[in-house]
Amino acid sequence: MDITLASASDQAAAVQSGDISATELLDAVLDRYERFNPTLNAVIFTQLDVARQRAAEADAATAAGESWGSLHGVPMTIKEAWDWVGSPSTSGHESRVDWRPEQNCIPVQRLLDAGAVIYGKTNLPVSMADWQTFNPVYGTTSNTWNPNNVEGGLIPGGSSGGAAAALASGMTSLELGSDIGASIRNPSHYCGTFGHKPTYGLVPVEGHGNPGGIVALDIGVGGPMTRYADDLTLGLDIVAGPGTLDSVGWTLDLPAPRKTRPDQIKAAVMFESPALETDSVLIDQLAATVDKLGELGVQLDFDARPDIDIERSHEAYLMLLRATTGTEATPELFQQQLPDAQRFDDGDRDYQAVASKAATMSHWEWAAWNHEREASRLAWHRFFEEYDVLLCPTAASTAYPHDHEGTRPQRTITVNGKQEPTTDQLFWAGWSCGVYLPGTVAPAGLTADGLPCGLQIVAGHLRDRESIAFAAMMERELGGFQAAPGYE
């Protein structure tokens, strides 16, 4: 296998055994970057001199019989929104291009402390608020998969779209993404890679998002994105743990999976929701994958659901999601949203009305929605006392052509031959993430139209290792990542 398509753990082992030097490995990865990035535009900022110096230092450490950690000498990239000394964190805003952090954020520093050789940053949409990846600072990122030769290519997902495209093309073996509305899970699904959205609060997010940001957004998390399931555990073990203040008093000890054999696992399966329409081509492939899991002995229940009003749960997620993202609005933007917020009060429930109401509602109103969420969290807890995982889609379709016209609420995608709002897909994002649960996306093969898709695996609170273990079982038994033609 091409070393650039190997796992991060195998790359680290190769460096530490002397099979390849960190410098040679970096050169191999940068060769892919030079060949593929002009087409994909996944990596949008580099510090190559810094990376080459660090790789040389890693080689010196290897020669001295030393190891920096589990990522010793492994080249990688990170999503643009994470603070990395010497790099911008614009989130696609031109006004922020000159800002540079004074220190690395905690997850980035933990990756460096584990031996990683970070060489660049990957693209994202403006404010990380889209499932397409384009912005006025860095331009547009594309997917490695485009079997029908769609003009302009297909989207890689978002907001960690550059991260998934870099993984799928072999420009990195490990990525640090973030997720508040499937921003890790959605690109992993579209690009055929692995991604893990951790339990809320598991990974510190100080130094993510707005320059100098110190306040964590409700629902938002950081987490690993990879080509192999085991690397999710590797990455999570590195970046998870207490933040600056919590480190004084607590440590993290995630429980091991309670069940490891397929025939021990009891899985609920959910392919459809009253909150949106999901494409039949996607469901057919996910259903075929789940059928194979059943043949392996996984106990499947297609009717089990937590004791929750599904549509109301989705509305609560949207209100809480747009409430927290709305805190970043300027006073002028706050005022501009008031007319649409009034439409919500008058009974309208289109996406713009919901988003504007959520962004401008009182704390008293927010607390009522939060109370509903806490009740749902308890219902989910009871559900996961009986079921180990819940299997469901990540989005309403596979990757689709770029569409930059209008605003996100105005755009549509084709689902079962009809045009459906792109924002409807937020149901599969928030079904579990709105209540802080961990979710892993694992490749589930190619659909009938030749595009990759991922199965979303939801587990109970702090049961992150269980959803990752299920993804690893899928990879072992059914296969995992496959490179697009031309990227082998």
Buried (B, 14 or more C-beta within 10 A) or exposed (E): EEBBBBBBBBBBBBBBEEEBBBBBBBBBBBEBBEBBBEEBBBBBBBBEEBBBEBBBBBBEBBEEEEBBBBBBBBBBBBBBBBBBBEBBBBBBBEEBEEBEBEEBBBBBBBBBEBBBBBBBBBBBBBBBBBBBBBBEBBEBBBBBBBEEEBEEBBBBBBBBBBBBBBBBBBBBBBBBBBBBBBBBBBBBBBBBBBBBBBBBBBBBBBBBBBBEBEEBBBBBBBBBBBBBBBBBBBBBBBBBBBBEEEEEEEEEEBEEBEBEEBEEBBBBBBBEBEBBBBBBBBBBBBBEBBEBBBEBEBBBBEEBEBEBEBEEBBBBBBBBBBBBBBEBBEEEEBEEBEEBBBBBEEEEEBBBBBBBBBBBBEEEBBEEBBEBBEBBBEBBBEBBEEBBBBBBBBBBBBBBBBBEEEEBBEBBBEBBEEEBBBBBBBBBBBBBBBBBBBBBBBBBBBBEEEBBBBBBBBBBBBBBBBBBBBBBBBBEBBEBBBBBEEBE
